[in-house]
Amino acid sequence: MDISTPTSCTPDNKYMVRCQGYQLTWMYLDYKMLTDFPEQFVRQIEKKHKHTERQPLECLILGQAAKGFRLSYPTEGGMAYELIAYGVAKGQPVLVELTMDIDPEKTADLPELARQIVQLTK
C-alpha cells in the first residue's frame, strides 16, 4: 500500500518514517514469526529502556484485527510511548511500531499518517 509521507516527515528507509513527535516503523514477517517474534521484539525494547511498563493492546492494522503491546518508559526528555501492533493485513504478516511522545488513548490521538495503518479498538 502506498502512503504519502507528510512534508514534515523524513523517510529513513522504505520501512521507517521519522516525523515531528513520532516515528513509524513496519516490518514484514512470515506466518511462523508471528508466534514469537513480537514478544522477542518487545523484550529487546524492555532491555534497552529500563522501567518499561507493558500493557496488552487491541487494535486494527489496515482494518484487520491485530494484537499488540502498549509500552511506556522514561526518557531524558520525559516519557516515550510505543505501540507495537502485529497481525495479518491484506494477506501479509506485519509488525508496526509507533513511538510517540504522547500517550494515545484513542485512534484520534494517533498522528494522521499512523491512523492510515493502525486504529485503536479501545
Backbone as a printed PyTorch tensor [residue, N CA C, xyz], in Angstrom:
tensor([[[  0.8420,  -1.1740,   0.0000],
         [  0.0000,   0.0000,   0.0000],
         [  0.8900,   1.2420,   0.0000]],

        [[  0.6320,   2.1510,  -0.8970],
         [  1.3950,   3.3880,  -0.9490],
         [  0.7490,   4.4220,  -0.0430]],

        [[  1.5660,   5.0320,   0.7830],
         [  1.0990,   6.0720,   1.7000],
         [  1.9500,   7.3000,   1.4510]],

        [[  1.3170,   8.4330,   1.2870],
         [  2.1040,   9.6480,   1.0740],
         [  2.6440,  10.1450,   2.4180]],

        [[  3.8950,  10.5060,   2.4240],
         [  4.5680,  10.9710,   3.6290],
         [  4.3430,  12.4750,   3.7820]],

        [[  3.8830,  12.9080,   4.9580],
         [  3.7220,  14.3480,   5.1810],
         [  5.0470,  15.0850,   4.9790]],

        [[  4.9700,  16.3300,   4.5710],
         [  6.1870,  17.1040,   4.3060],
         [  7.0410,  17.3010,   5.5590]],

        [[  6.4290,  17.2170,   6.7430],
         [  7.1870,  17.3790,   7.9880],
         [  7.9150,  16.1000,   8.3970]],

        [[  7.8140,  15.0580,   7.5860],
         [  8.4170,  13.7650,   7.9190],
         [  9.6140,  13.4730,   7.0160]],

        [[ 10.5040,  12.6450,   7.5410],
         [ 11.6820,  12.2250,   6.7990],
         [ 11.7040,  10.7100,   6.7340]],

        [[ 11.6080,  10.1240,   5.5400],
         [ 11.7270,   8.6630,   5.4550],
         [ 13.1820,   8.2490,   5.6930]],

        [[ 13.4080,   7.3680,   6.6800],
         [ 14.7590,   6.8580,   6.9380],
         [ 15.1090,   5.7810,   5.9150]],

        [[ 14.1220,   4.9640,   5.6200],
         [ 14.2420,   3.9320,   4.5930],
         [ 12.8160,   3.5960,   4.1830]],

        [[ 12.6170,   2.5670,   3.3870],
         [ 11.2450,   2.3100,   2.9440],
         [ 10.3780,   1.6360,   4.0140]],

        [[ 10.9430,   1.4110,   5.2050],
         [ 10.1910,   0.8150,   6.3040],
         [ 10.1360,   1.6940,   7.5500]],

        [[ 10.6280,   2.9330,   7.4690],
         [ 10.6400,   3.8100,   8.6480],
         [ 10.4940,   5.2690,   8.2340]],

        [[  9.6620,   5.9740,   9.0070],
         [  9.4650,   7.4000,   8.7900],
         [  9.6140,   8.1000,  10.1310]],

        [[ 10.4120,   9.1600,  10.1670],
         [ 10.5490,   9.9990,  11.3640],
         [  9.8090,  11.3010,  11.1150]],

        [[  8.9980,  11.6710,  12.0940],
         [  8.2130,  12.8940,  11.9790],
         [  8.3320,  13.6800,  13.2820]],

        [[  7.8140,  14.8860,  13.2730],
         [  7.8070,  15.6980,  14.4870],
         [  6.9620,  15.0050,  15.5500]],

        [[  7.5760,  14.5380,  16.6410],
         [  6.8430,  13.9370,  17.7470],
         [  6.5820,  12.4520,  17.6430]],

        [[  6.9610,  11.8160,  16.5340],
         [  6.7560,  10.3630,  16.4460],
         [  7.6380,   9.7310,  15.3800]],

        [[  7.7240,   8.4030,  15.4700],
         [  8.4450,   7.5920,  14.4950],
         [  7.5900,   6.3740,  14.1910]],

        [[  7.4480,   6.0180,  12.9310],
         [  6.6400,   4.8910,  12.4910],
         [  7.5200,   3.9260,  11.7220]],

        [[  7.5160,   2.6660,  12.1500],
         [  8.3160,   1.6180,  11.5250],
         [  7.4270,   0.4140,  11.2600]],

        [[  7.6590,  -0.3000,  10.1790],
         [  6.9160,  -1.5310,   9.9330],
         [  7.8580,  -2.5900,   9.3910]],

        [[  7.5360,  -3.8370,   9.7090],
         [  8.3530,  -4.9760,   9.2910],
         [  7.4340,  -6.0380,   8.7330]],

        [[  7.8320,  -6.5900,   7.5970],
         [  7.0910,  -7.7060,   7.0380],
         [  7.6580,  -8.9830,   7.6270]],

        [[  6.7670,  -9.8650,   8.0700],
         [  7.1650, -11.1080,   8.7180],
         [  6.6540, -12.2730,   7.8840]],

        [[  7.0390, -13.4870,   8.2820],
         [  6.3620, -14.6460,   7.7300],
         [  5.4350, -15.1810,   8.8160]],

        [[  4.5160, -16.0540,   8.4370],
         [  3.4940, -16.5180,   9.3860],
         [  4.1020, -17.1560,  10.6230]],

        [[  5.1870, -17.8980,  10.4580],
         [  5.8260, -18.5680,  11.5910],
         [  6.3480, -17.5420,  12.6050]],

        [[  6.8660, -16.4100,  12.1180],
         [  7.4310, -15.3900,  13.0010],
         [  6.3610, -14.7150,  13.8650]],

        [[  5.1070, -14.7300,  13.4270],
         [  4.0430, -14.0690,  14.1920],
         [  3.8680, -14.6680,  15.5790]],

        [[  4.2460, -15.9230,  15.7570],
         [  4.0160, -16.5800,  17.0410],
         [  4.9600, -16.1110,  18.1410]],

        [[  6.2330, -15.8760,  17.8260],
         [  7.1490, -15.4930,  18.9050],
         [  7.9600, -14.2290,  18.6530]],

        [[  8.0680, -13.7670,  17.4280],
         [  8.8760, -12.5810,  17.1630],
         [  8.3740, -11.3260,  17.8920]],

        [[  7.0610, -11.0390,  17.8980],
         [  6.6240,  -9.8170,  18.6020],
         [  7.0440,  -9.7870,  20.0710]],

        [[  6.9280, -10.9200,  20.7510],
         [  7.3380, -10.9880,  22.1610],
         [  8.8390, -10.7460,  22.2900]],

        [[  9.6430, -11.3390,  21.4270],
         [ 11.0930, -11.1250,  21.4580],
         [ 11.4290,  -9.6620,  21.1870]],

        [[ 10.7380,  -9.0620,  20.2470],
         [ 10.9490,  -7.6640,  19.8850],
         [ 10.6820,  -6.7630,  21.0920]],

        [[  9.5800,  -7.0220,  21.8020],
         [  9.2280,  -6.2250,  22.9700],
         [ 10.2570,  -6.4290,  24.0820]],

        [[ 10.7330,  -7.6540,  24.2580],
         [ 11.7540,  -7.9110,  25.2820],
         [ 13.0330,  -7.1230,  25.0040]],

        [[ 13.3930,  -6.9850,  23.7220],
         [ 14.5730,  -6.1770,  23.3740],
         [ 14.3660,  -4.7250,  23.7790]],

        [[ 13.1790,  -4.2040,  23.5580],
         [ 12.8770,  -2.8230,  23.9360],
         [ 12.9510,  -2.6820,  25.4560]],

        [[ 12.3890,  -3.6700,  26.1690],
         [ 12.4080,  -3.6280,  27.6370],
         [ 13.8410,  -3.6720,  28.1730]],

        [[ 14.7370,  -4.4180,  27.5180],
         [ 16.1440,  -4.4570,  27.9300],
         [ 16.8150,  -3.1090,  27.6850]],

        [[ 16.4890,  -2.5010,  26.5650],
         [ 17.1080,  -1.2310,  26.1670],
         [ 16.6460,  -0.0720,  27.0410]],

        [[ 15.3960,  -0.0960,  27.4580],
         [ 14.8180,   1.0010,  28.2440],
         [ 14.4030,   0.4820,  29.6110]],

        [[ 15.1010,   0.9030,  30.6240],
         [ 14.7830,   0.4900,  31.9950],
         [ 13.4260,   1.0510,  32.4110]],

        [[ 12.7590,   0.3690,  33.3020],
         [ 11.4750,   0.7910,  33.8690],
         [ 10.3590,   0.8610,  32.8200]],

        [[ 10.3970,  -0.0530,  31.8530],
         [  9.3570,  -0.1000,  30.8260],
         [  8.0960,  -0.7390,  31.3960]],

        [[  6.9690,  -0.0920,  31.1860],
         [  5.6740,  -0.6720,  31.5410],
         [  5.0490,  -1.2340,  30.2720]],

        [[  4.4160,  -2.4040,  30.4110],
         [  3.8130,  -3.0750,  29.2580],
         [  2.3430,  -3.3700,  29.5380]],

        [[  1.5110,  -3.0840,  28.5460],
         [  0.0850,  -3.4200,  28.6240],
         [ -0.3210,  -4.0670,  27.3090]],

        [[ -1.3300,  -4.9560,  27.3400],
         [ -1.8180,  -5.5140,  26.0700],
         [ -2.5210,  -4.4190,  25.2670]],

        [[ -2.5220,  -4.5780,  23.9630],
         [ -3.1220,  -3.5940,  23.0660],
         [ -4.0490,  -4.3080,  22.0870]],

        [[ -5.2700,  -3.8170,  21.9850],
         [ -6.1960,  -4.3190,  20.9780],
         [ -6.2920,  -3.2590,  19.8970]],

        [[ -6.0920,  -3.6810,  18.6500],
         [ -6.0510,  -2.7020,  17.5770],
         [ -6.3960,  -3.3590,  16.2450]],

        [[ -6.3540,  -2.5420,  15.2110],
         [ -6.5440,  -2.9930,  13.8390],
         [ -5.3440,  -2.5360,  13.0270]],

        [[ -4.9470,  -3.3520,  12.0730],
         [ -3.9450,  -2.9520,  11.0920],
         [ -4.6300,  -3.0260,   9.7390]],

        [[ -4.7510,  -1.8880,   9.0730],
         [ -5.4640,  -1.7930,   7.7910],
         [ -6.8460,  -2.4370,   7.8880]],

        [[ -7.5130,  -2.2210,   9.0230],
         [ -8.8690,  -2.7160,   9.2200],
         [ -8.9730,  -4.1620,   9.6610]],

        [[ -7.8580,  -4.8620,   9.7880],
         [ -7.8520,  -6.2660,  10.2140],
         [ -7.5060,  -6.3460,  11.6990]],

        [[ -8.2130,  -7.2240,  12.4290],
         [ -7.9450,  -7.3910,  13.8600],
         [ -6.4790,  -7.7420,  14.0810]],

        [[ -5.8770,  -7.1010,  15.0690],
         [ -4.4650,  -7.3250,  15.3750],
         [ -4.2760,  -7.3230,  16.8840]],

        [[ -3.1400,  -7.8150,  17.3010],
         [ -2.7680,  -7.8130,  18.7110],
         [ -1.5960,  -6.8660,  18.8770]],

        [[ -1.2510,  -6.6290,  20.1250],
         [ -0.0780,  -5.7980,  20.3170],
         [  0.2050,  -5.4850,  21.7570]],

        [[  1.1200,  -4.5460,  21.9190],
         [  1.5670,  -4.1060,  23.2310],
         [  1.6410,  -2.5880,  23.2400]],

        [[  1.3270,  -2.0270,  24.3800],
         [  1.4920,  -0.5850,  24.6120],
         [  2.6010,  -0.4820,  25.6580]],

        [[  3.7120,   0.1470,  25.2690],
         [  4.8510,   0.2860,  26.1600],
         [  5.0250,   1.7480,  26.5330]],

        [[  5.5040,   1.9820,  27.7330],
         [  5.8710,   3.3420,  28.1390],
         [  7.1290,   3.2460,  28.9860]],

        [[  8.0010,   4.2330,  28.8090],
         [  9.2460,   4.2470,  29.5680],
         [  9.7810,   5.6710,  29.6450]],

        [[ 10.5210,   5.9550,  30.7280],
         [ 11.0870,   7.2970,  30.8720],
         [ 12.2380,   7.5190,  29.8880]],

        [[ 12.3500,   8.7550,  29.4080],
         [ 13.4560,   9.1680,  28.5430],
         [ 14.0660,  10.4310,  29.1520]],

        [[ 15.1340,  10.9020,  28.5630],
         [ 15.7620,  12.1220,  29.0800],
         [ 14.8130,  13.3110,  29.0080]],

        [[ 13.9610,  13.3290,  27.9840],
         [ 13.0560,  14.4570,  27.8070],
         [ 11.6800,  14.2650,  28.4130]],

        [[ 11.4340,  13.1750,  29.0990],
         [ 10.1130,  12.9150,  29.6820],
         [  9.7510,  11.4510,  29.5760]],

        [[  8.7300,  11.1460,  28.7600],
         [  8.2780,   9.7650,  28.5710],
         [  8.1890,   9.4650,  27.0790]],

        [[  8.3340,   8.1840,  26.7470],
         [  8.1050,   7.7050,  25.3890],
         [  7.0240,   6.6340,  25.4570]],

        [[  6.2070,   6.5820,  24.4360],
         [  5.1170,   5.6100,  24.3530],
         [  5.2500,   4.8750,  23.0310]],

        [[  5.2430,   3.5500,  23.1160],
         [  5.3690,   2.7420,  21.9050],
         [  4.1650,   1.8380,  21.7790]],

        [[  3.5970,   1.8270,  20.5970],
         [  2.5520,   0.8740,  20.2560],
         [  3.1810,  -0.1310,  19.3050]],

        [[  3.1310,  -1.3870,  19.6960],
         [  3.6270,  -2.4720,  18.8590],
         [  2.3990,  -3.2760,  18.4540]],

        [[  2.0460,  -3.2260,  17.1760],
         [  0.8770,  -3.9450,  16.6770],
         [  1.3490,  -5.0010,  15.6890]],

        [[  0.7430,  -6.1870,  15.7600],
         [  1.1350,  -7.2290,  14.8170],
         [ -0.0720,  -8.0660,  14.4330]],

        [[ -0.0400,  -8.5340,  13.1950],
         [ -1.1250,  -9.3440,  12.6790],
         [ -0.9530,  -9.5280,  11.1850]],

        [[ -2.0470,  -9.9410,  10.5360],
         [ -2.0190, -10.1550,   9.0950],
         [ -2.8850,  -9.0850,   8.4500]],

        [[ -2.2940,  -8.3150,   7.5510],
         [ -3.0140,  -7.2610,   6.8440],
         [ -2.8820,  -7.5070,   5.3460]],

        [[ -4.0060,  -7.6240,   4.6860],
         [ -4.0170,  -7.8830,   3.2370],
         [ -3.1860,  -9.1100,   2.8910]],

        [[ -3.2830, -10.1550,   3.7430],
         [ -2.5950, -11.4110,   3.4830],
         [ -1.1180, -11.4270,   3.8650]],

        [[ -0.6000, -10.3290,   4.3930],
         [  0.8230, -10.2400,   4.7320],
         [  1.0090, -10.0590,   6.2360]],

        [[  1.7090, -10.9870,   6.9040],
         [  2.0260, -10.7740,   8.3100],
         [  2.9240,  -9.5490,   8.4600]],

        [[  2.5900,  -8.7050,   9.4320],
         [  3.3250,  -7.4540,   9.5960],
         [  3.3860,  -7.0630,  11.0680]],

        [[  4.4370,  -6.3340,  11.4290],
         [  4.5590,  -5.7480,  12.7540],
         [  4.7670,  -4.2470,  12.5390]],

        [[  3.9790,  -3.4510,  13.2420],
         [  4.0580,  -1.9970,  13.1360],
         [  4.4590,  -1.4490,  14.4950]],

        [[  5.4430,  -0.5530,  14.4940],
         [  5.9220,   0.0750,  15.7240],
         [  5.7420,   1.5800,  15.5910]],

        [[  4.9910,   2.1530,  16.5190],
         [  4.7770,   3.5950,  16.5460],
         [  5.3120,   4.1170,  17.8730]],

        [[  6.3070,   4.9920,  17.8240],
         [  6.8870,   5.5910,  19.0180],
         [  6.4900,   7.0560,  19.0360]],

        [[  5.9000,   7.4920,  20.1660],
         [  5.3930,   8.8620,  20.2810],
         [  5.8140,   9.4690,  21.6050]],

        [[  5.6680,  10.7870,  21.7020],
         [  5.9510,  11.4430,  22.9720],
         [  4.6760,  11.7730,  23.7410]],

        [[  3.5210,  11.3170,  23.2330],
         [  2.2600,  11.4250,  23.9800],
         [  1.6510,  10.0320,  24.0900]],

        [[  0.8320,   9.8230,  25.0980],
         [  0.1990,   8.5270,  25.3310],
         [ -1.1680,   8.5130,  24.6470]],

        [[ -1.3080,   7.8000,  23.5290],
         [ -2.5840,   7.8040,  22.8170],
         [ -3.6220,   6.9120,  23.5040]],

        [[ -4.8050,   7.4570,  23.7240],
         [ -5.8820,   6.6820,  24.3260],
         [ -6.8700,   6.1820,  23.2830]],

        [[ -6.9580,   6.9010,  22.1480],
         [ -7.9010,   6.5290,  21.0920],
         [ -7.2560,   6.8040,  19.7460]],

        [[ -7.8520,   6.2770,  18.6990],
         [ -7.2850,   6.4280,  17.3610],
         [ -7.0570,   7.8870,  17.0040]],

        [[ -7.9620,   8.7710,  17.4010],
         [ -7.8200,  10.1980,  17.0820],
         [ -6.5500,  10.7980,  17.6830]],

        [[ -5.9790,  10.1650,  18.7180],
         [ -4.7450,  10.6550,  19.3400],
         [ -3.5020,  10.2920,  18.5190]],

        [[ -3.6600,   9.3850,  17.5550],
         [ -2.5320,   8.9680,  16.7350],
         [ -2.2680,   9.9990,  15.6390]],

        [[ -1.0220,  10.1320,  15.2140],
         [ -0.7380,  11.0190,  14.0910],
         [ -1.4970,  10.5540,  12.8400]],

        [[ -1.8180,  11.4870,  11.9640],
         [ -2.6120,  11.1690,  10.7780],
         [ -1.9960,  10.0510,   9.9420]],

        [[ -0.6880,  10.0880,   9.7540],
         [ -0.0120,   9.0550,   8.9690],
         [ -0.2190,   7.6800,   9.6030]],

        [[ -0.0390,   7.5790,  10.9130],
         [ -0.1890,   6.3020,  11.6160],
         [ -1.6340,   5.8040,  11.5580]],

        [[ -2.6080,   6.7170,  11.6200],
         [ -4.0310,   6.3250,  11.5750],
         [ -4.3870,   5.6370,  10.2620]],

        [[ -3.6430,   5.8900,   9.2040],
         [ -3.8960,   5.2240,   7.9290],
         [ -3.5740,   3.7340,   8.0070]],

        [[ -2.7550,   3.3640,   8.9830],
         [ -2.3100,   1.9710,   9.1090],
         [ -2.9020,   1.3010,  10.3520]],

        [[ -2.8360,   1.9720,  11.4900],
         [ -3.2420,   1.3890,  12.7800],
         [ -4.4140,   2.1610,  13.3610]],

        [[ -5.3960,   1.4170,  13.8710],
         [ -6.5120,   2.0240,  14.5990],
         [ -6.6290,   1.3100,  15.9530]],

        [[ -6.8960,   2.0710,  16.9900],
         [ -7.0810,   1.5070,  18.3190],
         [ -8.5400,   1.0880,  18.4730]],

        [[ -8.7740,  -0.0340,  19.1530],
         [-10.1470,  -0.5110,  19.3180],
         [-10.7290,  -0.1560,  20.6650]],

        [[ -9.9210,   0.3240,  21.5960],
         [-10.4170,   0.7340,  22.9010],
         [ -9.9830,   2.1380,  23.2010]]])
